[in-house]
Amino acid sequence: MKYFYTLFLIFISILSFSQVSKPIYIYDSISKAPIPFTNVIIYEKENIINGFYADENGFVKIVCNENSSLKFSCIGYENKTFEKLFGLSDTIFLRQNSIILKEVIITNSNKYKNLGFINSKKNSTINTFKGSEFAVFIENESNVKTKIKSVILNLTKKKDHTTILKIKFYKKGNNDTPTDILNNRDIIYYLKNKHNGELEIDIDDENIELPEEGVYLSVESLGFIDKKGSFISDQDMWHEFSFYLVDDINNATFTKNNLKANTWYNNLKLRFEEIGQKYKNHPNVSFGIKVYTE
């Protein structure tokens, strides 16, 4: 009897830790349109175990334990959580947030200025990976609210595969970390061709306001897609894509892995010193913004 009881416990243990694969489609609850590039985070006992992105068609294949919890999230939509993968439908509907639109500063000005870490000498680069997010704090030099016209990224991309980037803006929190997201929806950029140097992305239609203090501009790397909008295997491709860095007295860059943790890291200098690269001050990703001036 004891022998069979032991076998039963082993059997239950194997079941509880076995990985299963489940295809899921994610749609808008009202329009029934696919929601592209939704984040799907896998939890076990409140710890993040893994994460996935839906592709351009709202499709994601999840691989995890059947007893794992899941959270679906996308800017502009309410988060949706499930206690277990087991029994989950292959179709998920997300409901749009009830957003109170803020008044946006309207300007007739044709004058702009650049802010951020884009005019300094670029010393080196830092590779990205699926799920990585870099956020840099950009001060508002005039301390006057204004509208952001475009974002400026200094990067290098050595191949023509289409790279998907998610652009976000955060408020500065009490402990100087990125906090509340200012976007009302996802800002997705398709970087299709080879590129080396400055890339300007127009976001005028997004109506993003630069707060008096400043703003965190962040870029999250989602992966590479084919012509049908599906993610492709990318393990050997990330070394072909990286952001330029500048050496600055301000330690303004935060980074995190959205598919593995939800904690910001703020010491790139230490990370580079561990691999033998020295910085006089602090390495910061070379991001900037173009704003309207009076």
C-alpha positions as CSV (number, residue, x, y, z in Angstrom):
1,M,0.0,0.0,0.0
2,K,2.8,2.4,0.9
3,Y,4.4,1.6,-2.5
4,F,1.3,2.6,-4.4
5,Y,0.9,5.7,-2.3
6,T,4.5,6.8,-3.2
7,L,3.8,6.2,-6.9
8,F,0.7,8.3,-6.6
9,L,2.6,11.2,-5.1
10,I,5.2,11.0,-7.8
11,F,2.5,10.9,-10.5
12,I,0.8,14.0,-9.0
13,S,4.2,15.8,-8.8
14,I,4.9,15.1,-12.4
15,L,1.5,16.4,-13.4
16,S,1.9,19.6,-11.4
17,F,5.2,20.5,-13.0
18,S,4.6,19.3,-16.6
19,Q,4.6,22.0,-19.3
20,V,1.8,22.3,-21.7
21,S,1.4,24.4,-24.9
22,K,-1.8,26.3,-25.6
23,P,-2.6,28.6,-28.5
24,I,-4.7,31.6,-27.6
25,Y,-6.2,34.5,-29.7
26,I,-6.8,37.8,-28.0
27,Y,-9.6,40.2,-29.2
28,D,-11.2,43.5,-28.3
29,S,-14.4,42.8,-26.4
30,I,-16.4,45.4,-28.4
31,S,-14.9,45.5,-32.0
32,K,-13.8,41.8,-31.9
33,A,-10.6,43.0,-33.6
34,P,-7.4,41.2,-32.7
35,I,-5.3,43.0,-30.1
36,P,-1.6,42.9,-31.3
37,F,1.4,42.6,-29.0
38,T,-0.4,42.0,-25.8
39,N,1.8,41.0,-22.8
40,V,1.1,37.6,-21.2
41,I,2.8,37.0,-17.9
42,I,3.0,33.6,-16.2
43,Y,3.0,33.4,-12.4
44,E,3.6,30.7,-9.9
45,K,2.9,31.6,-6.3
46,E,3.0,35.3,-7.2
47,N,6.4,35.0,-8.8
48,I,6.9,35.8,-12.5
49,I,8.1,32.6,-14.2
50,N,7.9,33.6,-17.8
51,G,6.2,35.8,-20.3
52,F,5.1,36.0,-24.0
53,Y,3.9,38.5,-26.5
54,A,0.9,38.1,-28.8
55,D,1.9,38.7,-32.4
56,E,0.5,41.3,-34.8
57,N,-2.6,39.0,-35.3
58,G,-3.4,38.8,-31.5
59,F,-2.1,35.2,-31.5
60,V,0.2,33.8,-28.8
61,K,1.3,30.2,-28.0
62,I,1.7,29.9,-24.2
63,V,4.0,27.2,-22.7
64,C,3.7,26.7,-19.0
65,N,2.4,24.6,-16.1
66,E,-1.3,23.9,-16.2
67,N,-1.6,25.3,-12.7
68,S,0.2,28.5,-13.5
69,S,-1.6,31.9,-13.2
70,L,-1.8,34.2,-16.2
71,K,-2.1,37.9,-16.7
72,F,-3.0,39.5,-20.0
73,S,-2.2,43.3,-20.3
74,C,-2.1,45.9,-23.0
75,I,-2.0,49.7,-22.7
76,G,-5.5,51.0,-23.1
77,Y,-7.2,47.8,-21.9
78,E,-8.1,46.4,-18.5
79,N,-5.8,43.7,-17.2
80,K,-7.3,40.2,-17.2
81,T,-6.0,37.4,-14.9
82,F,-6.7,33.7,-14.7
83,E,-5.8,31.5,-11.8
84,K,-4.9,28.5,-13.9
85,L,-4.1,27.7,-17.5
86,F,-6.1,24.5,-17.1
87,G,-9.5,24.9,-18.7
88,L,-8.7,28.3,-20.2
89,S,-10.5,29.2,-23.4
90,D,-8.5,29.6,-26.6
91,T,-10.2,33.0,-27.1
92,I,-9.6,35.9,-24.7
93,F,-11.5,39.2,-24.8
94,L,-10.1,42.4,-23.3
95,R,-12.2,45.4,-22.4
96,Q,-11.0,48.9,-23.1
97,N,-10.2,51.2,-20.2
98,S,-12.6,54.1,-19.5
99,I,-10.1,56.8,-20.1
100,I,-10.6,60.4,-19.1
101,L,-8.9,62.3,-21.8
102,K,-6.6,65.1,-20.5
103,E,-6.6,68.5,-22.1
104,V,-3.7,68.7,-24.5
105,I,-1.7,71.9,-25.2
106,I,-2.5,73.1,-28.7
107,T,0.2,75.0,-30.4
108,N,0.6,76.7,-33.7
109,S,4.3,77.0,-33.3
110,N,6.7,75.7,-36.0
111,K,9.6,75.8,-33.6
112,Y,11.0,72.8,-31.9
113,K,13.9,71.8,-29.7
114,N,15.5,68.5,-28.8
115,L,15.9,67.3,-25.2
116,G,17.7,64.2,-23.8
117,F,20.8,62.2,-24.4
118,I,21.2,62.7,-28.2
119,N,23.9,65.3,-28.7
120,S,26.7,63.8,-26.7
121,K,29.4,61.5,-28.1
122,K,28.3,57.9,-28.4
123,N,30.8,55.6,-26.6
124,S,29.5,52.1,-27.1
125,T,26.3,50.1,-27.5
126,I,24.1,47.8,-25.4
127,N,22.3,44.8,-26.9
128,T,18.6,44.3,-26.3
129,F,16.7,41.1,-26.0
130,K,13.1,40.0,-26.1
131,G,11.2,41.7,-23.2
132,S,14.0,44.2,-22.4
133,E,12.9,47.7,-21.6
134,F,15.2,50.8,-21.4
135,A,13.9,54.0,-19.8
136,V,15.8,57.2,-19.6
137,F,14.7,60.4,-17.7
138,I,14.6,63.5,-19.9
139,E,14.5,66.8,-18.0
140,N,12.2,69.6,-19.1
141,E,14.7,72.4,-19.2
142,S,12.0,75.2,-19.3
143,N,9.8,73.7,-16.6
144,V,6.8,74.5,-18.8
145,K,4.4,71.9,-20.1
146,T,4.5,71.3,-23.8
147,K,3.6,68.8,-26.4
148,I,6.0,66.0,-27.5
149,K,6.3,65.9,-31.3
150,S,8.7,63.0,-31.8
151,V,11.1,60.6,-30.1
152,I,14.7,60.2,-31.2
153,L,16.6,56.9,-30.8
154,N,20.2,56.3,-31.6
155,L,20.6,52.6,-32.5
156,T,22.2,50.2,-34.8
157,K,20.4,47.4,-36.7
158,K,22.5,45.2,-39.0
159,K,19.8,43.2,-40.8
160,D,16.5,43.9,-42.6
161,H,14.3,41.7,-40.5
162,T,11.3,43.7,-39.0
163,T,11.9,44.6,-35.4
164,I,8.9,45.5,-33.2
165,L,9.5,48.3,-30.6
166,K,6.9,49.5,-28.0
167,I,7.4,53.2,-27.0
168,K,6.2,54.3,-23.6
169,F,6.2,57.5,-21.5
170,Y,6.3,57.4,-17.6
171,K,6.0,59.9,-14.9
172,K,8.8,60.2,-12.4
173,G,8.0,58.6,-9.1
174,N,8.8,59.7,-5.6
175,N,11.9,57.4,-5.5
176,D,12.9,58.6,-9.0
177,T,11.8,55.4,-10.8
178,P,9.4,55.3,-13.7
179,T,5.8,55.0,-12.4
180,D,2.5,55.8,-14.1
181,I,2.3,55.4,-17.9
182,L,1.2,58.5,-19.8
183,N,0.2,56.7,-23.0
184,N,-3.5,56.1,-23.6
185,R,-2.6,53.2,-25.9
186,D,0.3,51.2,-27.2
187,I,2.7,53.1,-29.5
188,I,4.2,50.4,-31.7
189,Y,7.0,51.1,-34.2
190,Y,8.0,48.7,-37.0
191,L,11.7,49.1,-37.7
192,K,12.0,47.3,-41.1
193,N,15.3,48.2,-42.6
194,K,19.0,48.3,-41.6
195,H,19.8,51.4,-39.6
196,N,22.8,53.0,-37.9
197,G,22.5,56.3,-36.1
198,E,19.7,58.6,-35.2
199,L,16.1,57.5,-35.8
200,E,13.2,60.0,-35.4
201,I,9.7,58.7,-34.9
202,D,6.8,61.1,-35.2
203,I,4.2,60.7,-32.4
204,D,2.4,64.1,-32.8
205,D,-1.0,62.3,-33.2
206,E,-0.5,60.6,-29.8
207,N,-1.0,63.9,-27.9
208,I,1.7,63.2,-25.3
209,E,2.3,66.1,-22.9
210,L,5.8,66.7,-21.4
211,P,5.3,67.4,-17.7
212,E,7.0,70.3,-16.0
213,E,9.6,68.2,-14.3
214,G,10.3,65.9,-17.3
215,V,9.4,62.4,-18.5
216,Y,10.8,58.9,-18.8
217,L,11.0,57.8,-22.4
218,S,11.2,54.0,-22.7
219,V,11.6,51.5,-25.5
220,E,10.5,47.8,-25.0
221,S,11.9,45.3,-27.5
222,L,9.2,42.7,-28.5
223,G,10.9,40.7,-31.2
224,F,11.1,40.1,-34.9
225,I,8.1,39.3,-37.2
226,D,7.7,37.9,-40.7
227,K,5.6,39.2,-43.5
228,K,2.5,37.6,-42.0
229,G,3.0,39.4,-38.6
230,S,4.0,36.3,-36.7
231,F,7.0,36.3,-34.4
232,I,10.0,34.4,-35.7
233,S,12.7,32.5,-33.8
234,D,15.2,35.2,-32.6
235,Q,17.8,33.6,-30.4
236,D,20.6,34.3,-32.8
237,M,19.4,37.7,-34.0
238,W,19.5,40.1,-31.0
239,H,23.2,40.7,-31.3
240,E,22.4,42.4,-34.5
241,F,20.3,45.1,-32.7
242,S,21.5,47.5,-30.0
243,F,21.1,51.0,-28.6
244,Y,23.9,53.6,-28.5
245,L,25.1,54.8,-25.1
246,V,26.4,58.2,-23.9
247,D,28.6,59.0,-20.9
248,D,26.8,61.5,-18.7
249,I,27.0,62.8,-15.1
250,N,23.4,61.8,-14.5
251,N,22.5,58.2,-13.8
252,A,19.2,58.5,-15.6
253,T,18.7,55.1,-17.3
254,F,16.6,52.3,-15.8
255,T,16.1,48.8,-17.4
256,K,14.1,45.7,-16.7
257,N,13.1,42.4,-18.3
258,N,9.3,42.5,-18.7
259,L,9.0,38.8,-19.3
260,K,11.0,37.7,-16.2
261,A,10.6,40.4,-13.5
262,N,8.8,43.7,-12.8
263,T,11.7,45.5,-11.1
264,W,13.7,48.4,-12.5
265,Y,17.5,48.2,-12.4
266,N,19.5,51.5,-12.2
267,N,23.2,50.7,-12.4
268,L,24.4,50.1,-15.9
269,K,27.8,51.4,-14.9
270,L,28.3,48.4,-12.5
271,R,27.1,46.0,-15.2
272,F,29.7,47.3,-17.7
273,E,32.5,47.3,-15.1
274,E,31.8,43.6,-14.5
275,I,32.7,42.9,-18.1
276,G,35.7,45.3,-18.1
277,Q,34.2,48.4,-19.7
278,K,34.9,51.6,-17.8
279,Y,32.8,54.8,-17.8
280,K,34.0,58.1,-16.3
281,N,30.4,59.0,-15.3
282,H,27.3,56.9,-16.1
283,P,26.3,55.1,-19.3
284,N,22.8,56.2,-20.5
285,V,20.9,55.0,-23.6
286,S,20.9,57.7,-26.3
287,F,17.2,58.6,-26.3
288,G,15.7,62.0,-26.8
289,I,12.5,63.8,-27.6
290,K,11.6,66.8,-29.9
291,V,9.1,69.2,-28.3
292,Y,7.3,72.3,-29.4
293,T,8.5,75.7,-28.2
294,E,6.7,79.0,-28.1
